[in-house]
Amino acid sequence: MHLRSGGQEAKISRKAGQFTESVIREMTRLANKFGAVNLAQGFPDFPCPAELKEAASSAVFDDYNQYSITWGAPELRDAIAAKERAYNRIDCDPEKNIVVTCGTTEGMVASQLAILDPGDELIIISPHYENYAPDAIISGARPKYFVLSERRDKDEEFEIDEEKLKTEFGPNTRGIVINTPHNPTGKVFSMKDLKLIADLCNDYDAVCFTDEIYEHILYDGATHLSIGSFSSMQDRTVTISGFSKTYSVTGWRVGYTIASEKLTNAIKKVHDFLTVGAPHPLQMACVKALSLPESYYESLRKDYQRKRNLLLSSLEDIGFKCVKPRGAYYIWCDFSELDKTSNDVEFCMHLVEKARVAGVPGSSFFFLDGKVGGRKEIRFTFSKRIETLQAACERLKSSFA
Ligand SMILES: Cc1ncc(COP(=O)(O)O)c(C=O)c1O
């Protein structure tokens, strides 16, 4: 092998040149570097249920150690189909409508690669989870950002401006990405929101890519609705979800897509050549996850609601202006009362280095062709033990005392 030293640098693609590395994941690296409490990346610092650990190790000992069927172990697809029917009201066939993927992350990018063509426009509701825009760019599509309207005077704090959304759709619109419950704001999309999106998708022949990974993490009686359950949307929705958040197994990398047979056949092909398949023993453990009783989900919600309340009241006492989340496990806050001059990145760097608490800069949830939003915002996660949240709040309090 001959390695050239000096001279011309190796070329990277125009696609990869259009985005930076993930700021969320970078904040975890910085938290480790500075010994900070990590309220940046959304993963639990507590163990997953013991039954799941047992199921995963049993699957290894029971020799589920070779490739599964590319689009997912049949046992898992059967269990997902039953859960989709019961919880999401989506009627699906495990053979025709499901692809098991390496996390929701792969589900989203494989779906976009399978459905979008170069030049197609993809509307992304912002602020949004960081991956969606790079996914669109990797797929050759053109992301177009639609920003939620903020109404801090109302209960429903983030709204879709109907008239504005209508003007975003046009002849080149091929899809829209939504995420409910929503990261980072905690918005839970209402029936009115979803009907509007469904009507627009039908009028413009567009596909809705809906990321529902927080479907079980809901507060104050909020209910989760799946746009894929609407009869008008059956042929034009990809419902994407996964096991990371509901079962506290973000490192397992198991997720799935639910879509019509035609869309699923295209997603199957892309998934096959991207990854061959998700980890087989962990897929088998996910079958166990889907058999947990209703009480599991009730206590998940109760525990997270307690954590939300604790972090929310502490942040508000310190001087952050927060949006009360109705779902997911993040708090989106405005820090302008605490620091009038710094932008979001400077503020986060100061927090991680000096207060030793990591959050995520607001601008990383926007990707607005140069017009960056979130410059006075920070996102904290409460997917942590109570003691971790208390330690973070103590550090923040003394930093702003
Ligand atoms: C909205 C959203 N989608 C997807 C993911 C990643 O999901 P997975 O671990 O299933 O790839 C995250 C992780 O934070 C997320 O917030």
The ligand as a Gaussian input file, in Angstrom:
#p B3LYP/6-31G(d) Opt

LIG

0 1
 C      -36.530000      12.350000      17.374000
 C      -35.496000      11.291000      17.437000
 N      -35.460000      10.357000      16.470000
 C      -34.540000       9.379000      16.463000
 C      -33.576000       9.300000      17.465000
 C      -32.570000       8.192000      17.406000
 O      -33.251000       6.982000      17.488000
 P      -32.546000       5.569000      17.418000
 O      -31.747000       5.379000      18.659000
 O      -33.699000       4.597000      17.351000
 O      -31.727000       5.536000      16.200000
 C      -33.562000      10.263000      18.473000
 C      -32.525000      10.224000      19.520000
 O      -32.353000      11.116000      20.315000
 C      -34.554000      11.269000      18.465000
 O      -34.604000      12.208000      19.410000

